[in-house]
Amino acid sequence: MNYAVVTVLAIGAILWILGALKQRRRRGPFAPSKKKLSMQKQSCSYCRRKVNPKELSFYSAPAHGKVIGVCKACKPQAERQSLLRL
């Protein structure tokens, strides 16, 4: 009777491991985690408002030597300063 219980538990563990491996193969080894799927918001360099990164326009600031992200509301301000768009 003890052998039957051990056998059933071993088969269950093997099936559980195979299911986990199959699910991992389906996602791929370099698939983004569920946390990264929800896009994190970035802040505008001028007004510091958090926006979706796809809504930012990126410019190079020659005086500072860095890249700045500008939202739609602050975009005219960056163009007035004649920043180079990336």
Secondary structure as UniProt FT lines:
FT   HELIX           2..27
FT   TURN            29..30
FT   HELIX           34..37
FT   STRAND          42..43
FT   TURN            45..47
FT   STRAND          50..51
FT   HELIX           53..55
FT   STRAND          57..61
FT   TURN            62..65
FT   STRAND          66..70
FT   TURN            72..74
FT   HELIX           75..80
FT   TURN            81..82
FT   STRAND          84..85
//
